[in-house]
Amino acid sequence: MKITDVKVWLVEGVKYNWTLLKIYTDEGITGVGEATNWPGSQMIEAAAVEAGKRIIGLDPMRTDFIWTKLYRDLNWVGPFGASMCAISGIDMALLDLKAKKLGVPMYELLGGAFRTKIRLYANYWFTGGGHNAEDYAMQARKVMDSGFKGVKFDPFAHVNYLYGEDLNTDLGLSQEQQNRAFEVSKAVREAIGPDADLMIETHAMLNFKTAVTMAERLAQLNITWYEEPAGPENANTLKALRERIDPKVSICVGERHYTRHGIRDLLEKQVVDVIMPDITRCGGPSEMKRMATMAETYNVLLAPHNPNGPLSTLASAHVCAAVPNFFRQEYIYCDVPWRDEVIDHAIEVDQGYLVLSDRPGLGVDLVEQEMEKHPGIRIAKKGFYI
């Protein structure tokens, strides 16, 4: 069997474009994948197209060989960023294709299932109101009523950093802004109850002093984790922060750490409790499984980052099914209505759990005519991180 073509589509998502792709073979067997990242989806699209050309004529069953070939070939333009997103999407599609050829779900290629119901937490659930305690509490209660047992949000997003002229370049917060972020977080905790997960995101948009101060205040809310209190550039910064904040506050990072090589320093310094690689950035399902195994040796949990499209959601769930140290998976709660229309089987979510089918591969195929109804927006948009 040989790869004959790789096609790539940009499809509009709720927050940014999805980069979806499909690999074709001379036997008619196909595989689908996702390489979504943001901003710069057109750069990801171009990288996926170029990487796809490099695998034409290869045997798609040689998944690890192709991963390694692309990694070494593209290392000259950088082992991270757009090139790794392209590798991630291709790896996902190859594993989907291989599993379909063998007639098994993707998780069987990753070692078999520990579980087939994947516990989710909700993100992007707060789009129906203003940035105030009352609106956030009201929306959080709706999430709980729908069966979810955890929520995540960035309480600092609307009080500190806007893109453009309003960017606060020192990444600090006034006392008023700190109080407002805390009160919103407190309102959400009270709305969801003491036993639900409450993840607090910072997007590495707080300076060190402010990150420490807010970690101390948020500790009293029994938060599940404190996400990205420092950027990916220097693990020693996280080490210093870990030594300064309440040990009961768990630290979670990983959405901007690419491949197993990118998390090694974090694990060796023992500065994180949870890693959250993004399957469309970190190297795809093959690499996320390797990262999870590395993390397991340090008793660190896996909670995939996933503010992406439907294939990312499904592929992440297949990895989560196959690892012992799974904790939670991110899920976009308020998504575009065509999320389940661009695939031929809707994602099944029941009481806050994603339920994996036993259909081969990811269990879905892309519906080209539906994707073409929702082309990606090719104009850069301002907006908030999620």
C-alpha positions in Angstrom: 0.0 0.0 0.0 1.3 3.5 -0.9 0.2 7.0 -0.1 -1.1 8.7 -3.2 -2.4 12.1 -1.9 -2.8 14.4 1.1 -5.6 17.0 1.1 -5.9 19.8 3.7 -8.9 22.0 4.6 -9.3 25.1 6.8 -12.7 25.0 8.5 -14.1 27.7 10.7 -14.4 26.8 14.3 -16.0 28.5 17.3 -12.8 30.4 18.1 -10.4 29.9 15.3 -9.9 27.8 12.2 -9.5 24.0 12.3 -6.8 22.5 10.0 -8.2 19.1 8.9 -6.5 16.7 6.5 -7.0 13.4 4.8 -4.5 10.8 3.5 -5.4 8.7 0.5 -3.8 5.4 -0.7 -3.7 3.2 -3.8 -5.9 0.7 -2.0 -8.7 3.2 -1.4 -8.1 3.2 2.4 -8.0 6.7 3.9 -7.1 8.3 7.2 -8.1 11.6 8.7 -6.2 14.0 11.0 -6.1 17.5 12.5 -3.3 19.9 12.7 -5.1 22.9 14.3 -3.2 25.7 16.0 -3.8 29.4 16.6 -3.0 32.1 15.6 -1.6 31.6 12.1 -3.8 28.8 10.8 -2.7 29.6 7.2 0.9 28.9 8.2 -0.2 25.5 9.6 -2.2 24.8 6.4 0.8 25.5 4.3 3.1 23.4 6.5 0.6 20.5 6.3 0.5 20.7 2.5 4.3 20.7 2.2 4.7 17.9 4.7 2.1 15.9 2.9 4.1 16.1 -0.3 7.0 14.5 1.5 5.1 11.3 2.3 3.7 10.6 -1.1 4.7 7.0 -2.2 5.5 5.8 1.3 3.9 2.9 3.0 1.3 4.4 5.5 1.6 1.4 7.8 5.2 2.5 8.8 3.8 5.2 11.2 6.9 5.6 13.4 9.2 5.6 10.4 7.2 8.4 8.8 7.1 10.4 12.1 10.8 10.2 12.5 11.5 11.0 8.8 9.4 14.1 9.0 10.8 15.2 12.3 14.4 14.9 10.9 13.5 16.4 7.5 11.7 19.4 9.0 14.1 20.0 11.9 16.0 22.4 9.7 13.1 24.8 9.8 12.5 24.2 13.5 11.3 21.2 15.5 8.3 23.0 16.9 5.5 25.3 15.7 4.0 24.9 12.3 6.2 22.0 11.2 5.3 20.0 14.3 1.6 20.8 13.9 1.8 19.3 10.4 3.6 16.2 11.7 0.9 15.9 14.4 -2.0 16.0 11.9 -0.2 13.5 9.6 0.5 11.1 12.5 -3.1 11.2 13.5 -4.3 10.5 10.0 -1.8 7.6 9.6 -2.8 6.0 12.8 -6.5 6.4 11.8 -5.7 4.8 8.4 -3.7 2.0 9.9 -6.4 1.2 12.5 -9.0 1.2 9.8 -6.9 -1.2 7.7 -6.6 -3.5 10.7 -10.3 -3.1 11.7 -9.6 -1.9 15.2 -10.2 1.4 17.2 -7.1 3.6 17.3 -6.6 3.0 21.1 -5.8 -0.6 20.2 -2.7 0.6 18.3 -1.7 2.6 21.4 -1.7 -0.4 23.8 -5.4 -1.1 24.3 -8.0 0.5 26.5 -7.9 1.1 30.2 -11.2 2.8 29.7 -13.6 3.8 26.9 -15.4 6.6 28.8 -13.2 9.7 29.1 -14.0 12.2 31.8 -14.1 15.7 30.4 -14.0 19.2 31.8 -15.7 22.1 30.1 -14.0 25.1 28.6 -15.5 28.0 26.6 -18.7 27.7 28.6 -18.8 31.4 29.5 -19.7 33.0 26.2 -23.3 34.1 27.1 -22.7 36.9 29.5 -20.4 39.6 30.8 -17.2 39.3 32.8 -18.9 39.5 36.2 -19.4 37.1 39.0 -23.2 36.8 38.5 -23.0 35.9 34.8 -20.1 33.4 35.3 -21.9 31.7 38.2 -25.1 31.4 36.2 -23.3 29.8 33.3 -21.3 27.5 35.5 -24.4 26.1 37.1 -25.8 25.3 33.6 -22.6 23.3 32.9 -23.0 21.3 36.1 -26.7 20.7 35.3 -25.7 19.2 32.0 -23.6 16.5 33.8 -20.1 17.9 33.7 -18.1 17.8 36.8 -15.5 20.4 36.1 -14.9 23.8 34.4 -11.9 25.8 33.4 -11.5 29.5 32.6 -9.1 32.4 32.7 -10.4 34.9 35.2 -7.7 37.4 34.3 -8.4 37.5 30.5 -10.9 40.4 30.6 -9.2 42.4 33.3 -5.7 42.5 32.0 -4.7 41.7 28.4 -6.4 42.7 25.2 -4.5 42.5 22.0 -3.5 45.8 20.5 -3.2 49.1 22.2 -4.7 47.8 25.4 -2.0 45.2 26.1 -0.6 45.5 29.6 3.0 45.0 28.8 4.3 44.4 32.3 1.7 41.5 32.7 0.7 42.8 36.1 -2.7 43.4 37.7 -3.9 46.3 39.8 -5.3 45.5 43.2 -8.8 46.2 41.8 -8.1 43.7 38.9 -6.8 41.1 41.3 -9.9 41.4 43.5 -12.2 41.2 40.5 -10.5 38.0 39.1 -10.7 36.4 42.6 -14.3 37.3 43.1 -15.3 35.8 39.7 -13.3 32.7 40.6 -15.0 32.5 44.0 -18.4 32.8 42.4 -17.7 30.0 40.0 -16.5 27.8 42.9 -19.6 28.4 44.9 -21.8 27.8 41.8 -20.2 24.4 41.0 -19.9 23.2 44.5 -16.9 22.0 46.6 -16.4 18.6 44.8 -16.3 19.7 41.2 -13.0 20.5 39.4 -12.1 24.1 39.0 -9.2 24.7 36.7 -7.7 28.3 36.6 -5.9 29.3 33.4 -3.4 32.2 33.2 -2.0 31.7 29.7 1.4 32.7 31.1 0.1 36.3 31.0 0.9 37.2 34.6 4.3 38.4 35.7 6.1 36.3 38.4 5.0 38.5 41.3 1.4 38.6 40.3 1.3 34.8 39.5 2.6 34.0 43.0 0.2 36.5 44.6 -2.9 35.1 42.8 -1.8 31.5 43.4 -1.9 32.2 47.1 -5.3 33.8 47.0 -6.8 31.1 44.7 -5.5 28.3 47.0 -8.4 29.0 49.4 -10.8 28.0 46.6 -9.3 24.5 46.4 -8.5 24.8 42.7 -7.8 21.6 40.7 -4.8 23.2 39.0 -3.1 26.5 38.2 -2.4 26.5 34.5 0.6 28.0 32.8 1.7 30.4 35.6 4.9 30.8 33.6 5.8 30.4 29.9 7.6 27.4 28.3 10.9 29.1 27.9 12.6 28.2 31.2 11.7 25.4 33.6 13.7 27.1 36.3 11.1 29.8 36.4 8.4 27.2 37.2 10.8 25.7 39.8 11.1 29.0 41.5 7.3 29.5 41.4 6.7 26.0 42.7 8.9 26.8 45.7 7.1 30.0 46.4 3.4 29.0 46.3 1.2 26.8 48.5 2.1 23.1 47.8 -1.6 22.3 47.7 -1.8 24.2 44.4 -1.2 21.9 41.6 0.7 23.2 38.5 -0.4 22.2 35.0 1.5 23.1 31.8 2.2 21.6 28.4 0.1 23.2 25.7 3.2 25.0 24.4 5.6 22.2 25.0 6.3 20.2 21.9 7.3 16.5 21.9 8.8 14.3 24.7 12.0 16.4 24.4 10.1 19.5 25.4 8.8 18.1 28.7 11.9 16.3 29.9 13.3 19.3 31.9 9.9 19.8 33.5 9.7 16.2 34.7 13.3 16.0 35.9 12.9 19.2 37.9 9.6 17.9 39.3 7.8 21.2 38.9 4.5 20.1 37.4 1.7 17.8 38.7 -0.2 17.6 35.4 1.0 17.8 31.8 -1.4 19.0 29.1 0.1 18.4 25.7 -2.1 19.4 22.7 -2.4 16.5 20.2 -2.4 18.8 17.2 0.8 20.5 18.3 2.9 18.0 20.3 3.5 15.4 17.6 0.1 13.6 17.3 -1.2 10.5 19.1 2.0 8.6 18.8 4.0 11.3 20.5 1.4 12.1 23.1 1.4 8.5 24.2 5.2 8.6 24.5 4.9 11.8 26.6 2.3 10.2 28.8 4.6 7.3 29.4 7.5 9.6 30.3 5.2 11.5 32.7 4.1 8.2 34.3 7.7 7.6 35.5 7.5 10.8 37.5 3.9 10.1 38.8 2.6 13.0 36.7 -0.9 13.0 35.3 -2.0 13.5 31.7 -4.8 16.0 30.9 -4.8 16.8 27.1 -5.2 20.4 26.0 -8.0 20.4 23.4 -9.7 23.7 22.3 -9.7 22.4 18.8 -11.9 20.6 16.3 -13.7 17.2 16.4 -10.7 15.0 15.3 -8.5 16.5 17.9 -11.2 15.7 20.5 -11.5 12.1 19.4 -7.8 11.4 19.0 -7.0 12.9 22.4 -9.7 10.6 23.9 -8.1 7.5 22.2 -4.8 8.4 23.9 -6.6 9.0 27.2 -8.2 5.6 26.8 -4.8 3.9 26.5 -2.7 5.4 29.4 -2.9 4.6 33.1 -2.1 8.1 34.2 -5.0 9.9 32.5 -6.7 12.6 34.6 -9.1 14.8 32.6 -9.6 15.9 29.0 -10.6 19.4 27.9 -13.8 19.9 25.9 -15.2 23.0 24.2 -18.6 23.3 25.7 -20.1 26.0 23.4 -18.9 25.0 19.9 -20.1 25.7 16.3 -23.2 23.7 15.3 -21.3 22.1 12.4 -18.7 20.5 14.6 -20.6 17.2 14.4 -21.6 17.8 10.8 -18.1 17.8 9.3 -17.7 14.2 10.5 -20.0 11.3 9.6 -20.6 10.2 13.2 -21.3 12.8 16.0 -19.1 12.8 19.1 -21.0 11.0 21.9 -20.9 12.9 25.2 -22.9 11.5 28.2 -23.0 13.2 31.6 -19.6 14.8 31.1 -17.9 11.8 29.6 -16.9 11.2 26.0 -17.9 7.7 25.0 -15.6 6.1 22.5 -17.1 3.7 19.9 -15.5 0.5 18.8 -15.5 1.6 15.1 -12.1 1.3 13.4 -9.6 4.2 13.7 -11.0 7.4 15.1 -14.5 6.0 14.3 -15.3 8.8 11.8 -14.6 10.2 8.4 -14.6 13.8 7.2 -17.6 15.0 5.2 -16.0 17.2 2.5 -19.2 18.9 1.3 -19.9 20.1 4.9 -16.4 21.3 5.4 -16.6 23.4 2.2 -19.8 25.0 3.6 -17.7 26.5 6.5 -14.4 27.6 5.0 -11.8 29.0 7.4 -11.6 32.7 7.9 -8.5 34.0 6.3 -8.3 37.4 8.0 -6.5 37.7 11.3 -8.9 38.4 14.2 -8.3 39.9 17.5 -9.6 37.9 20.5 -9.0 36.5 23.9 -7.1 33.3 24.7 -9.3 30.5 26.0 
